[in-house]
Amino acid sequence: MSNLRSDLYSAFYYTDPAPIVEFLQWLAVSYNVSNPPRILDIGCGPGRMLPEFAKLGWETTGMEPDPDYLFQATEVAESWENVTVQPGGFGDIEAEEKFDIIAAINGPFYYLLKLEDRIDALQRMFQALKPGGIMFLAMANFLWILKNFKPQIKRTTTVNGKKIQLVVNHSIDFHNSIFIAEDIFSNDIEEETFNIFNDNPEEVVDIVEVSKFAIIQPSELLYFVQKTGFKNIQTYNSYKARKSEKLTSSHMMLSAQKPI
């Protein structure tokens, strides 16, 4: 069984998992992490990465606070003996020295709008990692995005055999350092309507989701990661990287290790 929000998310925001898996495999080797590792995919969404880790023989746990995505991820986990899923986000991590890798892929960390929540999340991840374990964060580099700001983006794809349009309106709350994205999924394209959102094929229906993201500066993130106690901090611009790089692109990726 699927649900519409999860289907829409996957249709517009799905990316090939292979480069992510290859990068994390390289990361685990470069940090000399136990093999096979026990990984926590925090903010796992509908669970697209869970089978990829399971195929490697990694003991995999997914955490997701959104009920719709959690439902989908739970269904994914049922097909794998080495995958478990539980509700919750960063503030619900209570494990101690349990994981070899904690990965926050596709930006769940920047949903933490308050600095104190980001600090708490780093501390919880540090606590949940085994000595020598690694944390990996992947998110947008909003300084780059602000420099190349686009107030609106339009995309079209097919969901359940029907053409759907996504219009994303961007705005900024400068006072609170928050980037706002309004996603409008519409079944009204070029005056055609499709029976996908409800039972009335003649009715134009929009699904609107508003997301707020913390505009996190790289220097701020590096400071608090180090202050939490992490060592061997590295930064990357993409999953193609195989060494630490200065952050210069639309992506901000960081790995760090809990001391042994």
VOPAGU-2260 file (C-alpha; in pm, 1 decimal, decimal comma):
REM VOPAGU-2260
SITE   aa  ch    i         X         Y         Z
SITE  MET   A    0       0,0       0,0       0,0
SITE  SER   A    1     121,7     353,4     -74,9
SITE  ASN   A    2       6,3     699,6      19,9
SITE  LEU   A    3     -14,8    1008,4    -195,6
SITE  ARG   A    4     224,4    1233,4      -3,6
SITE  SER   A    5     491,5     966,3     -11,6
SITE  ASP   A    6     429,1     903,0    -382,7
SITE  LEU   A    7     459,2    1273,9    -463,4
SITE  TYR   A    8     775,0    1311,4    -257,7
SITE  SER   A    9     936,1    1012,0    -425,5
SITE  ALA   A   10     830,7    1123,1    -773,1
SITE  PHE   A   11     981,2    1471,1    -747,9
SITE  TYR   A   12    1265,4    1428,2    -501,2
SITE  TYR   A   13    1388,1    1074,2    -565,0
SITE  THR   A   14    1757,9    1048,7    -648,6
SITE  ASP   A   15    1966,1     749,2    -747,4
SITE  PRO   A   16    2073,4     582,2    -420,8
SITE  ALA   A   17    2384,0     420,2    -573,9
SITE  PRO   A   18    2618,7     723,3    -534,8
SITE  ILE   A   19    2502,6     766,9    -174,2
SITE  VAL   A   20    2569,2     402,0     -90,5
SITE  GLU   A   21    2910,0     406,8    -259,4
SITE  PHE   A   22    3005,2     724,9     -74,6
SITE  LEU   A   23    2900,9     586,5     264,4
SITE  GLN   A   24    3090,0     263,9     195,6
SITE  TRP   A   25    3399,3     468,9     117,3
SITE  LEU   A   26    3338,7     682,1     427,4
SITE  ALA   A   27    3315,6     376,0     650,8
SITE  VAL   A   28    3644,1     240,3     514,9
SITE  SER   A   29    3824,5     574,3     535,2
SITE  TYR   A   30    3725,2     613,5     901,0
SITE  ASN   A   31    3800,6     247,2     972,8
SITE  VAL   A   32    3446,8     178,5    1094,5
SITE  SER   A   33    3351,8    -175,4    1197,3
SITE  ASN   A   34    3236,3    -393,3     910,3
SITE  PRO   A   35    2949,1    -457,0     876,5
SITE  PRO   A   36    2840,7    -141,7    1058,6
SITE  ARG   A   37    2520,2     -74,1    1243,7
SITE  ILE   A   38    2365,5     235,9    1083,5
SITE  LEU   A   39    2095,4     478,3    1190,8
SITE  ASP   A   40    1924,0     656,1     900,1
SITE  ILE   A   41    1775,8     953,2    1082,7
SITE  GLY   A   42    1494,9    1126,5     893,8
SITE  CYS   A   43    1466,8     826,7     663,9
SITE  GLY   A   44    1155,5     959,9     487,4
SITE  PRO   A   45     962,7     688,5     301,2
SITE  GLY   A   46    1257,4     453,3     350,9
SITE  ARG   A   47    1423,9     465,1      10,8
SITE  MET   A   48    1775,3     409,1     151,7
SITE  LEU   A   49    1686,8     133,0     397,5
SITE  PRO   A   50    1694,3    -157,4     146,9
SITE  GLU   A   51    2021,2     -26,6       3,1
SITE  PHE   A   52    2194,2     -52,4     340,2
SITE  ALA   A   53    2027,4    -386,7     410,3
SITE  LYS   A   54    2163,2    -531,8      85,1
SITE  LEU   A   55    2513,6    -461,1     214,0
SITE  GLY   A   56    2441,9    -666,9     525,9
SITE  TRP   A   57    2435,4    -356,2     745,1
SITE  GLU   A   58    2214,7    -369,2    1054,6
SITE  THR   A   59    1983,1     -78,8     971,0
SITE  THR   A   60    1753,9     138,9    1181,1
SITE  GLY   A   61    1537,2     412,4    1031,4
SITE  MET   A   62    1379,3     696,5    1226,9
SITE  GLU   A   63    1113,5     924,9    1080,0
SITE  PRO   A   64     883,0    1178,4    1252,5
SITE  ASP   A   65     634,8    1228,7     966,3
SITE  PRO   A   66     343,1     979,8     998,0
SITE  ASP   A   67     291,1     931,3     622,1
SITE  TYR   A   68     658,8     871,0     548,1
SITE  LEU   A   69     691,0     655,0     859,6
SITE  PHE   A   70     406,4     435,9     735,7
SITE  GLN   A   71     578,5     387,3     401,9
SITE  ALA   A   72     919,8     321,4     561,0
SITE  THR   A   73     765,7      64,8     795,1
SITE  GLU   A   74     621,6    -123,1     497,6
SITE  VAL   A   75     965,7    -121,0     333,8
SITE  ALA   A   76    1127,1    -257,2     650,9
SITE  GLU   A   77     890,3    -554,0     663,3
SITE  SER   A   78    1073,0    -711,2     369,0
SITE  TRP   A   79    1410,9    -709,1     542,6
SITE  GLU   A   80    1519,9    -898,1     853,9
SITE  ASN   A   81    1802,3    -654,1     927,2
SITE  VAL   A   82    1591,3    -337,2     904,8
SITE  THR   A   83    1382,7    -177,8    1179,0
SITE  VAL   A   84    1194,2     150,9    1172,2
SITE  GLN   A   85    1073,8     361,6    1460,5
SITE  PRO   A   86     895,7     696,2    1493,7
SITE  GLY   A   87    1085,1    1006,7    1593,2
SITE  GLY   A   88    1344,1    1260,0    1494,3
SITE  PHE   A   89    1672,6    1390,3    1629,3
SITE  GLY   A   90    1519,5    1486,9    1962,8
SITE  ASP   A   91    1404,1    1127,8    2014,9
SITE  ILE   A   92    1747,3     964,5    1983,9
SITE  GLU   A   93    1810,7     806,3    2322,8
SITE  ALA   A   94    2054,9     525,5    2238,6
SITE  GLU   A   95    2398,7     515,0    2395,7
SITE  GLU   A   96    2702,1     383,0    2204,2
SITE  LYS   A   97    2480,6     174,1    1975,8
SITE  PHE   A   98    2561,2     279,4    1619,2
SITE  ASP   A   99    2871,9     281,3    1401,2
SITE  ILE   A  100    2719,4     528,8    1154,6
SITE  ILE   A  101    2448,6     789,8    1191,9
SITE  ALA   A  102    2349,0     938,9     857,5
SITE  ALA   A  103    2111,5    1230,7     798,2
SITE  ILE   A  104    2061,7    1223,7     421,3
SITE  ASN   A  105    1869,2    1474,0     209,5
SITE  GLY   A  106    1863,9    1748,6     469,1
SITE  PRO   A  107    1664,9    1645,5     779,1
SITE  PHE   A  108    1911,4    1836,8     998,8
SITE  TYR   A  109    1805,1    2175,3     859,3
SITE  TYR   A  110    1446,1    2112,1     969,4
SITE  LEU   A  111    1577,2    2194,4    1317,4
SITE  LEU   A  112    1497,0    2565,4    1311,3
SITE  LYS   A  113    1632,2    2655,6    1655,1
SITE  LEU   A  114    2002,6    2657,2    1733,3
SITE  GLU   A  115    1943,1    2485,2    2067,1
SITE  ASP   A  116    1767,7    2198,3    1886,3
SITE  ARG   A  117    2062,2    2156,0    1649,0
SITE  ILE   A  118    2304,2    2151,5    1940,2
SITE  ASP   A  119    2086,3    1894,3    2117,3
SITE  ALA   A  120    2075,2    1680,8    1801,8
SITE  LEU   A  121    2454,8    1679,8    1772,6
SITE  GLN   A  122    2488,1    1580,5    2136,7
SITE  ARG   A  123    2235,4    1298,4    2098,3
SITE  MET   A  124    2411,6    1164,1    1789,6
SITE  PHE   A  125    2746,6    1181,8    1967,5
SITE  GLN   A  126    2601,0     986,7    2258,8
SITE  ALA   A  127    2440,8     726,3    2030,4
SITE  LEU   A  128    2761,5     652,2    1839,9
SITE  LYS   A  129    3008,7     389,2    1947,6
SITE  PRO   A  130    3364,7     516,1    2005,8
SITE  GLY   A  131    3514,5     550,0    1660,0
SITE  GLY   A  132    3169,7     578,1    1501,1
SITE  ILE   A  133    3090,9     846,9    1246,7
SITE  MET   A  134    2817,7    1101,2    1183,5
SITE  PHE   A  135    2728,6    1212,4     831,5
SITE  LEU   A  136    2511,7    1515,4     749,7
SITE  ALA   A  137    2397,2    1606,6     397,9
SITE  MET   A  138    2194,5    1921,2     334,4
SITE  ALA   A  139    2161,9    2226,1     113,8
SITE  ASN   A  140    2421,4    2502,1     131,0
SITE  PHE   A  141    2185,3    2795,0     170,8
SITE  LEU   A  142    2458,7    3055,7     134,0
SITE  TRP   A  143    2511,1    2928,1    -221,0
SITE  ILE   A  144    2135,4    2911,6    -278,2
SITE  LEU   A  145    2085,7    3269,8    -157,9
SITE  LYS   A  146    2358,9    3387,5    -391,9
SITE  ASN   A  147    2179,6    3211,4    -678,5
SITE  PHE   A  148    1828,5    3275,1    -549,7
SITE  LYS   A  149    1530,4    3165,9    -760,8
SITE  PRO   A  150    1190,8    3277,0    -627,0
SITE  GLN   A  151    1006,0    3002,2    -811,3
SITE  ILE   A  152    1081,9    2664,2    -966,5
SITE  LYS   A  153     844,2    2456,6   -1180,2
SITE  ARG   A  154     875,3    2087,0   -1253,2
SITE  THR   A  155     653,9    1822,5   -1409,4
SITE  THR   A  156     656,9    1446,3   -1371,3
SITE  THR   A  157     425,0    1146,0   -1379,5
SITE  VAL   A  158     264,6     998,9   -1066,0
SITE  ASN   A  159      50,0     684,3   -1088,7
SITE  GLY   A  160      38,2     728,3   -1465,5
SITE  LYS   A  161     -83,1    1088,4   -1449,0
SITE  LYS   A  162     105,3    1409,9   -1521,1
SITE  ILE   A  163     155,5    1625,5   -1211,2
SITE  GLN   A  164     309,1    1969,8   -1183,4
SITE  LEU   A  165     512,2    2093,4    -889,0
SITE  VAL   A  166     550,3    2465,7    -835,5
SITE  VAL   A  167     791,6    2561,2    -557,9
SITE  ASN   A  168     774,0    2918,0    -427,0
SITE  HIS   A  169    1073,5    3035,1    -223,6
SITE  SER   A  170    1082,8    3308,8      37,9
SITE  ILE   A  171    1311,4    3405,9     324,6
SITE  ASP   A  172    1251,6    3499,4     686,1
SITE  PHE   A  173    1564,8    3708,4     729,6
SITE  HIS   A  174    1506,5    3784,7    1096,2
SITE  ASN   A  175    1495,4    3418,2    1196,7
SITE  SER   A  176    1733,8    3289,0     926,9
SITE  ILE   A  177    1471,9    3057,2     779,1
SITE  PHE   A  178    1432,1    2954,6     415,8
SITE  ILE   A  179    1070,1    2879,5     323,7
SITE  ALA   A  180     962,8    2651,4      40,1
SITE  GLU   A  181     596,2    2626,5     -57,6
SITE  ASP   A  182     541,4    2312,4    -266,0
SITE  ILE   A  183     221,6    2317,3    -474,0
SITE  PHE   A  184     139,0    1984,7    -638,5
SITE  SER   A  185    -129,8    2032,7    -902,0
SITE  ASN   A  186    -328,0    1801,9   -1126,7
SITE  ASP   A  187    -420,0    2096,5   -1350,8
SITE  ILE   A  188    -172,4    2112,2   -1637,5
SITE  GLU   A  189    -246,6    2286,9   -1965,5
SITE  GLU   A  190    -618,3    2290,1   -1883,5
SITE  GLU   A  191    -630,7    1911,6   -1839,2
SITE  THR   A  192    -747,7    1754,1   -1515,9
SITE  PHE   A  193    -672,8    1407,9   -1389,2
SITE  ASN   A  194    -836,1    1178,0   -1139,0
SITE  ILE   A  195    -545,7    1130,4    -899,2
SITE  PHE   A  196    -613,7    1340,7    -590,5
SITE  ASN   A  197    -979,9    1249,3    -542,7
SITE  ASP   A  198   -1278,6    1078,4    -705,2
SITE  ASN   A  199   -1389,6    1374,7    -918,2
SITE  PRO   A  200   -1193,4    1382,9   -1244,3
SITE  GLU   A  201   -1327,0    1729,3   -1331,9
SITE  GLU   A  202   -1211,6    1897,3   -1012,5
SITE  VAL   A  203    -878,0    2076,7   -1003,2
SITE  VAL   A  204    -704,6    1993,9    -678,2
SITE  ASP   A  205    -384,9    2135,9    -532,3
SITE  ILE   A  206    -186,0    1982,6    -250,0
SITE  VAL   A  207      19,5    2246,2     -73,6
SITE  GLU   A  208     304,5    2176,6     165,1
SITE  VAL   A  209     509,9    2446,3     332,0
SITE  SER   A  210     854,9    2354,6     459,9
SITE  LYS   A  211    1084,5    2570,7     669,0
SITE  PHE   A  212    1459,6    2518,4     674,6
SITE  ALA   A  213    1724,3    2668,8     898,7
SITE  ILE   A  214    1980,4    2869,9     705,2
SITE  ILE   A  215    2288,3    2709,8     857,1
SITE  GLN   A  216    2627,5    2862,4     789,4
SITE  PRO   A  217    2911,3    2615,0     732,6
SITE  SER   A  218    3125,7    2792,7     991,9
SITE  GLU   A  219    2845,1    2763,1    1251,1
SITE  LEU   A  220    2798,5    2394,1    1180,3
SITE  LEU   A  221    3171,5    2320,7    1198,0
SITE  TYR   A  222    3202,0    2509,9    1526,7
SITE  PHE   A  223    2925,2    2319,7    1704,0
SITE  VAL   A  224    3027,9    1981,7    1562,3
SITE  GLN   A  225    3375,8    2035,3    1703,5
SITE  LYS   A  226    3242,2    2174,7    2030,7
SITE  THR   A  227    3027,5    1861,7    2074,7
SITE  GLY   A  228    3344,7    1654,9    2080,1
SITE  PHE   A  229    3367,1    1519,7    1726,2
SITE  LYS   A  230    3708,2    1484,3    1563,3
SITE  ASN   A  231    3837,8    1418,6    1210,8
SITE  ILE   A  232    3580,6    1656,4    1060,9
SITE  GLN   A  233    3562,6    1652,4     681,2
SITE  THR   A  234    3345,9    1844,9     431,3
SITE  TYR   A  235    3233,5    1755,1      78,5
SITE  ASN   A  236    3042,3    1911,8    -210,5
SITE  SER   A  237    2893,1    1594,0    -355,2
SITE  TYR   A  238    2876,3    1216,9    -326,8
SITE  LYS   A  239    3150,2    1197,5    -589,3
SITE  ALA   A  240    3405,8    1332,5    -342,2
SITE  ARG   A  241    3673,9    1101,1    -208,7
SITE  LYS   A  242    3858,4    1356,9      -0,2
SITE  SER   A  243    3771,2    1659,3     211,9
SITE  GLU   A  244    3685,2    1972,9      12,0
SITE  LYS   A  245    3608,6    2339,7      75,3
SITE  LEU   A  246    3233,3    2395,0      51,5
SITE  THR   A  247    3167,3    2577,7    -275,2
SITE  SER   A  248    2847,3    2424,7    -418,4
SITE  SER   A  249    2473,6    2404,1    -353,2
SITE  HIS   A  250    2534,7    2105,9    -123,4
SITE  MET   A  251    2689,0    2096,1     222,2
SITE  MET   A  252    2805,1    1754,8     339,5
SITE  LEU   A  253    2999,2    1682,8     656,3
SITE  SER   A  254    3141,3    1376,8     828,1
SITE  ALA   A  255    3289,5    1357,9    1177,0
SITE  GLN   A  256    3409,0    1088,4    1416,0
SITE  LYS   A  257    3351,2    1019,8    1783,6
SITE  PRO   A  258    3695,0     969,8    1943,2
SITE  ILE   A  259    3794,6     617,5    2038,3
